[in-house]
Amino acid sequence: MDMRLATKSDYPTLIDIWERSVRATHDFLSERDIEELRPLILGSYFDAVELTSAVTATGRIVGFCGVQGGNIEMLFIDPDARGQGVGRLLVRRAITTQGATKVDVNEQNPQALGFYEHLGFEVVGRSPLDGQGKPYPLLHMVLRVGLN
């Protein structure tokens, strides 16, 4: 698996991975929520972070991670590649090369919470609303031990 910085030409693939991943893991989001988020992610969120893509030997992007200011702002894995270590590799890179030590996780996404806890993050706080002011509580996590 190769890790490389994403470019704007990767955005169509990344937004496809984002949408399929969200539909597979964020069952608390409504169709309207997804439709509202899609243009925000494409139009500004991708550009606000340093995006790293996980790329297979055949050149297929199977996941990506966005980091800004020590925060993992986004991590999405192609549903077909889940459970294969892609997320772990992306988080390891975010920690070791981008200085990431924090992440916010939707409280209604127990898979993500467990994933980050397994990697050494722990919950240090909670916000009742997400970044868009919607009632999707966020758990604030900090890396407390070395990456497992």
N, C-alpha and C positions, 0 to 999 in steps of 0.2 A: 504494500500500500504506500503510495506516494502522497506527501502533504505538500500542497502548493498554494500560494496566494491566489485567490479568485480574482477574476477581472470582470468588467461589465459584460463581456461576451458570454460569461458563465451564468449571468442572472436568469435567463429563461430556464435553464436546468435547475438552478438553485430554488427558484420560486416553485417549480414543479415538485421538487423534493420537499420543500416546506409544506406545500398544501397536502401532499399525500401523507406526510408524517403527522401533520396536525390532525387530519381526519382519522388517523390510526391511533392517536394517543390523547387527543384533547376532546374527548366526547362531551365535555361540559360547554364547549363553544357551540353557538348556534350557526346555522348557515349564514345568517346575516353578519355575525361577528367575523367569520372567515372572509366573506366578501368585502367587508370594510377594512380588514387588515391587509389583504393582498396588495392593493395599490400603495399603502403606506410602506410596506416592506420593500416593494420594488422601487418606489419613488424616493425614499429617504433612509429607511433603516439599514439597508445593505451598505449605503454610502457612509453611514455614521460609524461603522465598525471596521476593524481589520478582519477580513474574511479569509479563512483557510478552508480549502477543499480537500477532501480525502478522495484520491483517484486510484482506481484499480490499474493493474498492469495493462489492461486493454484500453485505458484512457477514459473509463466511465466514472463520473463523479457519483459517489455513493453517500456523501454526507458533507456537512460544512459546519463551521463554528465561527462566530463573530465575537471579537473581544474589543473592549474599549475601556481604557483607564483601569485595568486590573479586574474588570468584570467580564464574565462570560455572559454576553447579552443574548446569544442565540446558539443553539446546538440542535441540528436536525439531521436525522439519518433516514436514508431511503428505507421505507418499510421492508423491502426485499433484502436489505443488508443488516437489519437489526439482529443483535445477538452475535455478531461476528467480530466484535472488538473495535469497530470503527469509531464509536463514540469515545471509548477509552483512549484511543490514539489521538483523537482531536483534542480531548481535554488535557492529556499529557503534554501535547505541544503548546496548548494555551498557557499552561502553568510554567513550563520550562523555558519557552522562548518569548512569551508575551507577558509574563508576570501576573497571570490571572490567579486571584486568590478568593474571588467572590462570585456568587451566582444567585439569582432570584429564580425560584421555582414556583409554578402555580400549585397551590395547595391541593387542587383537585386532580393533580397528575401524580399519583403515588408511585408510578414507575420511575419518573424522573427523580423524585425525592429519594427513592431507594438507590438509584444509580449513583447519584452524587454522594449519598451517605457511604456507599460502598467504596467510593474513591477517596474518602477522607474528609468530606465536607460535613459541617454540622449546622443545624438551624440556630441562628442567633437572634432572630426577630421575625416579625410578621406585620404585613400591611393588609388592611381589609379590602383594598382596591388595587387593581392592576395599573399599569402605566397609562392606560387610556381612561382611568377613572371608573372602570366597570367593576361590578361586584365579584371579581375573581381574585380572592386573596393570594398574596405572594408570601412565600417563605424566604427570608434572607439567610443565605448560607455562606459560611466562611471555611476555607481550607485550614483545618486545625492540625493535621498530621501529614506526613509525606504521602504522596500518591500511592495508593494500594495497587 
